[in-house]
Amino acid sequence: MQPKIVFLKTEWMRRYDGRDTDSIGTTMGFPKKFGIGHEILNFRGVRGTTYGYSAPKGGRKLDLTSLGASREATQQDGVTIVWVARQRGNAGTRVVGWYENATVFREYRKHPLAKRYRDLFKSRGLPVEHRDLVYLACAASKDCHLIPEEDRNLELPRRKMENTLIWYADKSARFKKRVLDLIAQRRGRRSDPEVEPPVSGLIKCATSEWGLKPERRRRAAAHLVKEHNNRKKVLGFKDEPYVCDGCGESPEVRYGTGFDKIVEVHHTKWAEEKRIEDFAVLCPSCHRRVHFHRAEAPLSIQDLRRELTLVRKQR
C-alpha cells in the first residue's frame, strides 16, 4: 500500500538551514517581493524535529480530506511530503527533498524559532502580520532528506504545479512510483554526508595540539573520528541555541548572529561505546582544554567547570 503523498512547492535553496549565505529563489510570494521567505528553515532540525513551510495559493487552508482526513480534522499524520522547487535558470520544477511520516496541518502554526527571525523579517520589509515564522508540516529530523543541489535530477511532468503550490498527484501513479523509488533508493543517506576525515590528519592534530606521545596518537585519532562522525546526530538532540557545557557561553552571544554552530561534540567516555547521553557540546577552546596532555582519558566536564570557576575567581 502506497503512503499518503502530497507535493508542496517551495523556493529553490541549497541548504534550507537559515544561513545568510544560502540564497533563495525569487519566483513567487514573499521571496519574489522581499528576497526572503518562511521556507528558509525547511530542512533545519530543532530539537529533533524539522518544520516545513509552503504557501497555499491565496493563503487558503490545506484540504486534508485529499489525504484521508475527515472534514473536521486539523491535522493528518503519516504523510509523505515531497518538496519541489523551480531550479534557478531552468523552467522545470524538480524534487528537492522530502519528509516521511510527516504531520500536515490545516492551518499555519508558529515556528519554535519565530522570535529569533522576527527582526530579520522586519529588516526585509515583511508586513507585521507575516514577521512570525510559521510552518505547515513537521516530521522527525531523521525522516527528512534534502537532496544535494547537484543531484536534484527528478523533474515533475511538464506543466505540473506551474500555477499551484499543492499537488496530490491522484492521476499520476507512474510519477508517484518514480518518487517513491527515489525515496527508497536514498533512504538512510545523509543530506550532507559527514565524511570521515583522514586519520593521518587527525594523528597530526592530536600530536601537535594534545601533546600526546607517539604511542597514543592513533587512539586519539580514533576518538576524534568518533566525535566528528556523531556531531550532526548529537546536535539534533541538543537545545538551540547551543551553549558550551564547559564555560556556559553561547557562540551566538560571543560572536554574533549566524555563528551559533561554532561548537564541537565531545565524547566524555574515552573507550566506551557511544551513547547520546555520553556526548557534550563544547566550544573549541574548552574542547582543546579537556584533551590537552590527557593521555588516558579527557578531563571531565565537572572538573573543567571547577577549573574555570577557580580561574575566574583569581582574576
N, C-alpha and C positions, 0 to 999 in steps of 0.2 A: 504493500500500500504506500503510495507516494505521500510525503508530508504536505501539509498546507503550505502554500508558497505564494509570496507576493513580491513584486518588483517595485522598488522605490527609487525614484530618481533624485540624484544629488548633484553637487558641482564636483568637477574633477580636481582632486588634490593628490599629492604624493603620499602623505602620511596621515592626514586627518587627526593630528595629535595636538593641535593648538599652537604650534610653534609659529613665530612671526615669519620665519624663513620659508614656510610652506605656503606657496602662493595658491590662490583659489581661482577656479574658473569663473568667468563673468558672463554666463549665458542666460541667466534668469534671476528673478526675485531680488532679494537684498544684495547678493554678491554683485549683480549687474549694476545696481544703483549705488551701493556703498562700498563695494570691494571687500565685503566680509559677510558671513552668514552663520547661522546656528549649526551648520554641518561641520564646522571646523574641528569638532571633537568626536566625530562619528566612530573613530577607532582608537580612542584613548580610554583605557580602563580606569575606573575609580573604585578602589577597594574591591576589586574582583568582578566588577560589573561594567559593561560598556553601554553607552546610551547613544541612540541614533536619531537624527532629525531629517525629516523630509517635509515639504510643504504641500499638502493637498491644494489643488488649484482653487483660488479664491478663499483659502483658509477654511474650507469646509471640513466637517468631521469625516473620519475614515469609516467606510462601510464594512463593518466587521462581519456582517452576515455572509459576505462573499468568502469568508474564511471559516464558516461553520458556526459562528456565534449567534446567539439569539438577538432580537432587536433591542432588548433592554441591556445587554451586556456592555460593560465599559472597557473590557479588555479581552484579548484572546491569547491563550498560551500555546506553546508547541508549534510556533510558526517558523518557517524558513524565510528569512528576508534576504533578497538579493539586491544589493546596491548597484545601481548603474549610473553612468555619467557620460556626457559627451566629451570625447577626447579633444584636447587643445589642437587646433588646426585641422580637425577632422570632423566631418558632418555626422559620422557614425556614433551611435551610443553603445558603450561597452560595459561589460560586467567588471566592477572594481573590487568587489568583496561580498561577504555575506555574514549573516548571523544565523546560527542553528539554534533550535529550541528557544526561540525568542518570544517575548511577550509584546504584543502590539496593542496600543491604547486608542480608544476612540477619539480622545482629545489630548492636547498637549499637556505635559507635566513639567514642573520646574526641575532643571538640571542641578545635581549636587554642587556643581562649580559655578552656578549662576552668579553669585556675588563676586567671585574673582574676576569675571569677564565683563561685569557691568560697565566699568569705567572705559574699557576698550571699545565696547559697542557705542558708548556715549561719544567718545572721541571721533568715531567714524560717522556720526550723524544719524544713527538709527533712531526712529521715533521712541518716545519714552515707553510706550506700551510694549515695545519689542526689545528692550535692553536686557531683560532677564533671559538667560539661555534656557531653552526648553528642549524636550525630546518627545518622540512619538513611539519609540520602541526601545527595548533593552534586552540584554542577554548576558549570560556569564561570559567574561572575557575569554575564557578558554574555548568557547564555542564561536568566537568571532575571528574571521580571517580576512585580512586585507591582501589583495594580490599585488605584488611588486609592480611598479608602474610599467616596467619594460615587458612584463608578462601578461598584461591585460589585452588578450587577443580575441576573446569571445565577444562578437558583436551581435547586437539584437537584430532580429529580422527587419528588413527595410521598412521605414516609416513607423515602426513601433515606438510608442512613447514620445513622438515628436511634439504632441500637443497635450500631453498629460504627464503627471508625475507619479501616477499609480497604475500598475498593470497586474491583473490577476492571471493572465495567460491561460484563460479557460479553454480556448480553442487552439492552443499551440503546444500540444502534448509532445511533439518531436523536439521543440526547442527546450521545453522544461526538462526533458530527459538529458539533453546535452549539458544543461546547467547542473543537474543533479550528478551526472557522471563527473563533471569537473570538480564538484564539491567532494565527492568520494575520492577522487584521484589526489586532491591536495589536502585531504583531512590529515591532521597530525603535523603538517608542516608549519613552521613559524612564519608569520607575516614578514618579519625582518630577522632572519636567522642569526643567532648569536654564534658566530664562528669561533671555534676553539683556537685561541692564539697559539703560535708556535712555542713549543716547550723550550727551545733554545733561548728565545727572547725572555721567557719567564725566569729561566735559570739566571740569566744575566741580571734581570731586575732584582731577584731575590738575593743575589750575591752582593750587588752594589748598594742596595737600599736597606736590606735587613741585616747586613753584617754577619752572615752565616758562613760557617766553614764549608769547604767543598763537599764533604760527605752529606751535608744536609740540604744541598741545593735542589736535588731532584724532588725530594719530599716537599720542599717549599713550593716548587713549581706545580706539583700536583694539587696542592692546597689552593693555589691561585686559580688554576683551571676550574676547580670545583666552585669557587666563589663566582668566577666570571660566567660560567655556564648556567648558574642559577639566579643571576641578577634579575632578569625580567620576571621570573616566576615569583621570587620573594617580594619584589616591589609591588606586585599585583595584590599582595595580601597586606600591605602596609598602608596606613592612612596618609593622605596627601593634605597639605604639603609635607614633604619628607623632613624629618628632624633627626639630627645626629643623635644616636643613642649614647654617645660618649659625652660630648661637650654640651649637648642640648640645643645647639644653634641650627637654624634653618638656612640652607643655601640661598633661598629666596630673600631672606632678610639680610643676609650678609652681602650678596652680590647683586640683588635686584630681580625684577620680574623677568622670567624667561630662563633663569638659572636654577630652577627648583630641583633639577635632576642631577646636580653635581654631587652625587652621593655614591658610595661604594657598598657592596654587600660583603659582610664579614661572617665567616663560619666560625662560631665560637668553640666548636669541638674539633680539635686537631685531627684525630684519627678515626672518629666515629662516623656512622652512616649519616647522610644528610637528611634533616627534617626541617620543615619550615620554621618551627619554633627555635631551632638552633642557629638561626641566622639573625644578624643585627644589621642595622643601617648606620654607616659611619661616614663622616666627612673624610676627604682624602688625608688630612693631617692626622686625625685620630686613628685611621686605619693603619697608617705607617707606624704610629706610636705603639699600637698593640702588638705589632710583629717585630719591631726593631730589636735586634740582638736577642730574639727569643728562639732558641734552638729547638726546644721540645714542644712547647705549647704557647699560644699567644697570651698576652696579658688579658685577664678577664675584664669584662665591661665594668664590673663593680670596682675593681682595683683602679681602672682607668679613671672612673668618676672621682674616687677618693684622691687620686694623684692630682687631678685637675683642680679639685676643691682646695687642696693644700697649696698649690701654686698660686691660685687666686688670692688666698689669704695672705701670702707672703709679699704680694705686690703692694 
